[in-house]
Amino acid sequence: MTGFSVWWESLHRQARVYDELAHNAEEVRAELRAAFDRDRNTLGDDMYGAELAKKMPEMEGGIFDALKAHIDELERVASRLNTTARNYEGAEHPPVERG
């Protein structure tokens, strides 16, 4: 019978790649949040700065909502890769029954 094989170790490695991507995105999000917090009051005292100041909360919300969705998806992929790897590893090395 022919079939296929899965390198569960590779699945774990790829899960670590996605974990690292999520971690990097979290760092970027934190740096961006700090930049917004630091520079929020430098929009200027004219009508353009006032208009931008009114729109900033919605703009920031959209940016940070998108980053959160991206990070959540990276974490979900990593979790699913690890689950799949454990399932294949378990099939390859089933527990020994003792009786």
Sequence and secondary structure as in RCSB ss.txt:
>XXXX:A:sequence
MTGFSVWWESLHRQARVYDELAHNAEEVRAELRAAFDRDRNTLGDDMYGAELAKKMPEMEGGIFDALKAHIDELE
RVASRLNTTARNYEGAEHPPVERG
>XXXX:A:secstr
       HHHHHHHHHHHHHHHHHHHHHHHHHHHHHHHHGGGS SSHHHHHHHHHHHHHHHHHHHHHHHHHHHHH
HHHHHHHHHHHHHHHHHS      
